[in-house]
């Protein structure tokens, strides 16, 4: 509701975000950005007044993202997760109260709540009012719902709030699975498609529509794994990006979460014939800096190189969570010890130790 502009629907309750890599043609972009090869010849003349046409500078986020809902939504999601985990471990009631307030504000309060759709996400002026790619914006919502399950243990999240929130996510799930944008995102053959499955499957689990989750899990090997991961463990769609290392990490993270989702349906995506382990094995020597990443990476990746882990316009992450998931799933002390070698990471104090605890084998 705090966004600067109103969606084409005229309803500020509708989520709205920019397609973050698009910039108006009259806006100065960082020197490391490209036009993503959109124009085989000279680009069309720029209208200095309107900024049309907008140009795709893959890997470079438009700073005006903050004028819309994306940044507030990310901040809300991360705050709910951190506050809930903080309450669970430290039993500080104010943390649970604040988490409940944020959930109520974003999803339940009639004066401020978001409508359960992403119809106007990733809009590009002069191109589209909304794109299926916006579904990636909410890829952390399964973790948010995990935290709602924890909040049920507190005195600050009521049964009626819980029922209303599950109804909201049931409506959102219906949108994901029936709306044209949701169907298009399901057909994406890169990290977007995997995160779509993760998000849709986990939301279905939380709202009791487990048949959807089971169907995703049973089809994942053919629909996702074999289409996106080569027999050598490569992720060709991600290698082609200007932030290929970031997107390899991001996509591998999605595949690991997809494998966790499949566990609920007793489908094993961790081991052969699934290629997820191959993708992890391929990336591991680069994670450990034993090899130099051979594909484009136009912004820093590791914290020691100037990457800000929580800034989506800089990089994706550090591999801490992927190595922790691998250590837990494959019962490997080697992977756990590898975490300690990650540049710029404090193994003992990292937040991941709370959100994704080490399992005792």
C-alpha angles and dihedrals in degrees: 000000000000095000119126096229136048121237119245088259090065089233116116088198087074113094114245130186139160123248087251100218095054119095132183110256092242094056120098111241129198115276093245093060125102135198087244091240093287094145123054088192132017113325117249117275114280119241100221091198101051099025090231131183102044113215130215111238098179113216097016115098120217107241090217088075085100091067090072138046102279100086094043091049092051091047091050093049095048091046093052091050095047095044094048093049089046091053092047095053101032102029093224104158095204089065093057092043092053093046090051091048093052092049091049092048096050101037112017116027107096092218097053110017124122119242110244098255142077096214094138100037119124093015118174118201111242091011114056141347090219142353136210087238089077090079087078087066092074099041091122093060094096087063089047089054090049086057091050087058088055092047089059085073091062130079092236102069113069130210090243092052090049093050092048092048092050088050089052091051091046088058091046090050089052089053091048093052102038109028118095091239091053092049091049092050090050087059095053113121098207138056089308092065093048093048089047089058092045093049096042093044097049094044088052089052092052096048094045099254094124094157088072091051092047092050091052091049095048092050097042097093094058101027099044117006102046093039096051108028119062123216086258091056096253125145101211096184091055094042088061094060126098088238094042096155092050091049094046088056091044093050094045088051088054092050091050090052089047089054090051089051090050090055088072090060093043091248114142113218094155097077138041135328080039113081097210092102088050090056090050092048090050093053097040099085089050091048088053091046091240088127133030115246106253101202134071119291110167097180131045116275110189123055091241088061093055098273117148104213096208095046108093090196091061108041145322108246152292106273090246093122094044093051090046091051090048092048091050097044098042095035089234124159087187092065090046091052090048089064089065090061096055112120115253095005126126103209095197099047103033116130088228089074087069100038095041108022124199111258118226110235 
